[in-house]
Amino acid sequence: MSPRRRAGLRARLFLAHLLVIVAGMATLLLVTLLIAPSLHDRLMVALLGADAPTAADPGMAAMAQATNAVFQTAMIEALLLSGGAACLVAAAVSLLVSSRIVTPIERLLMASRRIAGGHYAERVPAEGRDELAALALQFNTMAGALEDAERRRVTLIGDVAHELRTPLATIAAQAEGALDGVVVPDDAAWALILDEAGRLQRLVADLQALSRAEARQLPLHLAPIAPGALAERAVARLATQFAEKGVALTTVVAPGLPAVTADADRMAQVLINLLGNALQHTPADGAVALRVMKEVTPDGAHSILYPASCILFEVADSGAGIAPEHIPHLFERFYRVDKARARATGGSGIGLTISKALVAAHGGQIWAASAGPGKGSTFTFTLPVAERAERLTKS
């Protein structure tokens, strides 16, 4: 905002206050001039009596007229002096009030300009409890969200570059070695190149799926389906892998559960991802349980949001567990609890992010809990029952 505009806003506020003051003073003077003479005469009659010889005595009549004139002159002078003093005081107060209103607005404008220039850490003081303080507080909240989004964007670019670097470097090394005659282009070399190219394809596919899921552009083929059928479908896909590793997999589906409206393929993808993560972090002779129920966990927030109109899917394992500081970041893109884990065994790092987006697209929520390292972890998500899910997807 330019100085001219700032001065204009101050001037408009000051002139608005001054106009109210002048209008009030003019009204006071006009009303006083209209009613004061008659009020004076009535009081004089009450004081001297109705039968006072003012009309018969010319001297008394002249004295009454002189008294009225002196009274009116004194009243007008007093009003002008007091009104002038009141106007000066009111003008000073108006300047102060205008400054208190304009200064926070100027801070907001300056901060918004800095944010537009890329300085996302900019904040404004939120003082008081009025609307301007509430506006400043909301502005700071918005600035914090923009700063977090920018941080995520920068992190995403770095993570994508990091994920692409290893397979590209491997492919380039194999190609360069083949050209120099160092690497024999046999079946093993071609298989390695093909494997790295497959990793690149999976990463690109995951990124595309994540982008479309977060933008809610993934086509969902919604239909009523029994929650137990979703669980059975996911378990059937991974039963062999659990058996090979020696991890016990149990499924508990509460009886009499109502149907949910869901895309069976997408929700099976979520369950497979959660079960696959549990299998990966659970050692041999460990256990993983998939529970499907109507009750929610004894968490006040989730109980309020999802009383009895949602079905809860819970994947609990006896594996490595998660430290408390990692819990809030598990569903962020490319976030890994074990930073040193190899990409070849750790996946793309966005499976949980995609799962969160898919659950949200169905009108549910997903969260994680763990008692700490070595004490296992539990991933839970909810799906609305069929009738409620249809209302959410239409809204």
Solvent accessible surface area in square Angstrom, and as a share of the most:
residue,aa,sasa,rsa
1,M,62,0.28
2,S,49,0.32
3,P,96,0.60
4,R,208,0.76
5,R,162,0.59
6,R,72,0.26
7,A,58,0.45
8,G,20,0.20
9,L,37,0.18
10,R,83,0.30
11,A,46,0.36
12,R,152,0.55
13,L,41,0.20
14,F,45,0.19
15,L,104,0.52
16,A,49,0.38
17,H,52,0.23
18,L,51,0.25
19,L,125,0.62
20,V,106,0.61
21,I,31,0.16
22,V,79,0.45
23,A,53,0.41
24,G,41,0.39
25,M,48,0.21
26,A,57,0.44
27,T,80,0.47
28,L,89,0.44
29,L,52,0.26
30,L,105,0.52
31,V,68,0.39
32,T,24,0.14
33,L,58,0.29
34,L,124,0.62
35,I,96,0.49
36,A,8,0.06
37,P,55,0.34
38,S,61,0.40
39,L,74,0.37
40,H,23,0.10
41,D,67,0.35
42,R,147,0.54
43,L,109,0.54
44,M,59,0.27
45,V,81,0.47
46,A,84,0.65
47,L,137,0.68
48,L,91,0.45
49,G,27,0.26
50,A,99,0.77
51,D,132,0.69
52,A,27,0.21
53,P,85,0.53
54,T,43,0.25
55,A,102,0.79
56,A,90,0.69
57,D,59,0.30
58,P,106,0.67
59,G,46,0.44
60,M,67,0.30
61,A,32,0.25
62,A,61,0.47
63,M,122,0.54
64,A,39,0.30
65,Q,131,0.58
66,A,55,0.43
67,T,55,0.32
68,N,52,0.26
69,A,57,0.44
70,V,102,0.59
71,F,81,0.34
72,Q,71,0.32
73,T,72,0.42
74,A,54,0.42
75,M,27,0.12
76,I,51,0.26
77,E,97,0.43
78,A,55,0.43
79,L,29,0.14
80,L,105,0.52
81,L,140,0.70
82,S,64,0.41
83,G,4,0.04
84,G,34,0.33
85,A,56,0.43
86,A,48,0.37
87,C,34,0.20
88,L,135,0.67
89,V,97,0.56
90,A,28,0.21
91,A,20,0.15
92,A,61,0.47
93,V,77,0.44
94,S,8,0.05
95,L,103,0.51
96,L,112,0.56
97,V,57,0.32
98,S,3,0.02
99,S,38,0.25
100,R,170,0.62
101,I,58,0.29
102,V,0,0.00
103,T,38,0.22
104,P,35,0.22
105,I,50,0.25
106,E,25,0.11
107,R,97,0.35
108,L,19,0.10
109,L,64,0.32
110,M,120,0.53
111,A,2,0.01
112,S,45,0.29
113,R,151,0.55
114,R,109,0.40
115,I,13,0.07
116,A,91,0.71
117,G,60,0.57
118,G,38,0.37
119,H,95,0.42
120,Y,61,0.23
121,A,74,0.57
122,E,45,0.20
123,R,95,0.35
124,V,10,0.06
125,P,71,0.45
126,A,47,0.36
127,E,123,0.55
128,G,61,0.59
129,R,245,0.89
130,D,74,0.39
131,E,142,0.64
132,L,43,0.22
133,A,9,0.07
134,A,54,0.42
135,L,91,0.45
136,A,6,0.05
137,L,103,0.51
138,Q,113,0.50
139,F,22,0.09
140,N,29,0.15
141,T,84,0.49
142,M,93,0.42
143,A,0,0.00
144,G,25,0.24
145,A,62,0.48
146,L,70,0.35
147,E,62,0.28
148,D,51,0.26
149,A,56,0.43
150,E,45,0.20
151,R,115,0.42
152,R,81,0.30
153,R,121,0.44
154,V,84,0.48
155,T,62,0.36
156,L,46,0.23
157,I,100,0.51
158,G,40,0.38
159,D,34,0.18
160,V,31,0.18
161,A,45,0.35
162,H,80,0.36
163,E,11,0.05
164,L,51,0.25
165,R,137,0.50
166,T,67,0.39
167,P,2,0.01
168,L,92,0.46
169,A,56,0.43
170,T,33,0.19
171,I,41,0.21
172,A,58,0.45
173,A,58,0.45
174,Q,33,0.15
175,A,47,0.37
176,E,109,0.49
177,G,9,0.09
178,A,42,0.33
179,L,157,0.78
180,D,98,0.51
181,G,61,0.59
182,V,121,0.69
183,V,40,0.23
184,V,105,0.60
185,P,76,0.48
186,D,69,0.36
187,D,124,0.64
188,A,73,0.57
189,A,12,0.09
190,W,149,0.52
191,A,58,0.45
192,L,67,0.34
193,I,37,0.19
194,L,134,0.67
195,D,78,0.40
196,E,12,0.05
197,A,32,0.25
198,G,15,0.15
199,R,40,0.14
200,L,28,0.14
201,Q,132,0.59
202,R,138,0.51
203,L,12,0.06
204,V,86,0.50
205,A,54,0.42
206,D,44,0.23
207,L,42,0.21
208,Q,108,0.48
209,A,25,0.20
210,L,5,0.03
211,S,70,0.45
212,R,90,0.33
213,A,3,0.02
214,E,81,0.36
215,A,55,0.43
216,R,160,0.59
217,Q,122,0.54
218,L,20,0.10
219,P,68,0.43
220,L,50,0.25
221,H,144,0.64
222,L,62,0.31
223,A,52,0.40
224,P,94,0.59
225,I,36,0.18
226,A,54,0.42
227,P,2,0.01
228,G,14,0.13
229,A,43,0.33
230,L,1,0.00
231,A,0,0.00
232,E,119,0.53
233,R,105,0.38
234,A,0,0.00
235,V,30,0.17
236,A,75,0.58
237,R,158,0.58
238,L,11,0.06
239,A,46,0.36
240,T,88,0.51
241,Q,90,0.40
242,F,4,0.02
243,A,79,0.61
244,E,137,0.62
245,K,78,0.33
246,G,37,0.36
247,V,6,0.04
248,A,55,0.42
249,L,39,0.19
250,T,74,0.43
251,T,54,0.31
252,V,85,0.49
253,V,57,0.33
254,A,28,0.22
255,P,131,0.82
256,G,83,0.80
257,L,31,0.15
258,P,45,0.28
259,A,38,0.29
260,V,0,0.00
261,T,9,0.05
262,A,1,0.01
263,D,6,0.03
264,A,26,0.20
265,D,86,0.45
266,R,57,0.21
267,M,0,0.00
268,A,4,0.03
269,Q,72,0.32
270,V,1,0.00
271,L,0,0.00
272,I,32,0.16
273,N,36,0.18
274,L,3,0.02
275,L,0,0.00
276,G,24,0.23
277,N,39,0.20
278,A,4,0.03
279,L,16,0.08
280,Q,75,0.33
281,H,75,0.33
282,T,1,0.01
283,P,82,0.52
284,A,61,0.47
285,D,138,0.71
286,G,12,0.12
287,A,48,0.37
288,V,1,0.01
289,A,17,0.13
290,L,0,0.00
291,R,78,0.29
292,V,2,0.01
293,M,46,0.20
294,K,77,0.33
295,E,116,0.52
296,V,31,0.18
297,T,31,0.18
298,P,145,0.91
299,D,57,0.30
300,G,48,0.47
301,A,61,0.48
302,H,25,0.11
303,S,40,0.26
304,I,141,0.72
305,L,90,0.45
306,Y,16,0.06
307,P,82,0.51
308,A,63,0.49
309,S,31,0.20
310,C,0,0.00
311,I,0,0.00
312,L,0,0.00
313,F,0,0.00
314,E,19,0.09
315,V,1,0.01
316,A,16,0.12
317,D,20,0.11
318,S,61,0.40
319,G,5,0.05
320,A,55,0.43
321,G,15,0.15
322,I,15,0.08
323,A,17,0.13
324,P,95,0.60
325,E,113,0.51
326,H,37,0.16
327,I,42,0.21
328,P,99,0.62
329,H,69,0.31
330,L,12,0.06
331,F,28,0.12
332,E,29,0.13
333,R,64,0.23
334,F,13,0.05
335,Y,51,0.19
336,R,8,0.03
337,V,56,0.32
338,D,70,0.36
339,K,129,0.55
340,A,94,0.73
341,R,51,0.19
342,A,57,0.44
343,R,65,0.24
344,A,77,0.60
345,T,91,0.53
346,G,10,0.10
347,G,43,0.42
348,S,24,0.15
349,G,18,0.17
350,I,0,0.00
351,G,27,0.26
352,L,26,0.13
353,T,9,0.05
354,I,8,0.04
355,S,3,0.02
356,K,101,0.43
357,A,11,0.09
358,L,1,0.01
359,V,0,0.00
360,A,38,0.30
361,A,17,0.13
362,H,1,0.01
363,G,22,0.21
364,G,7,0.07
365,Q,68,0.30
366,I,19,0.10
367,W,40,0.14
368,A,12,0.09
369,A,52,0.40
370,S,31,0.20
371,A,79,0.61
372,G,5,0.05
373,P,93,0.59
374,G,61,0.58
375,K,143,0.60
376,G,3,0.03
377,S,11,0.07
378,T,35,0.20
379,F,19,0.08
380,T,3,0.02
381,F,0,0.00
382,T,0,0.00
383,L,1,0.01
384,P,1,0.00
385,V,24,0.14
386,A,23,0.18
387,E,122,0.55
388,R,51,0.19
389,A,0,0.00
390,E,73,0.33
391,R,136,0.50
392,L,65,0.32
393,T,54,0.32
394,K,169,0.71
395,S,121,0.78
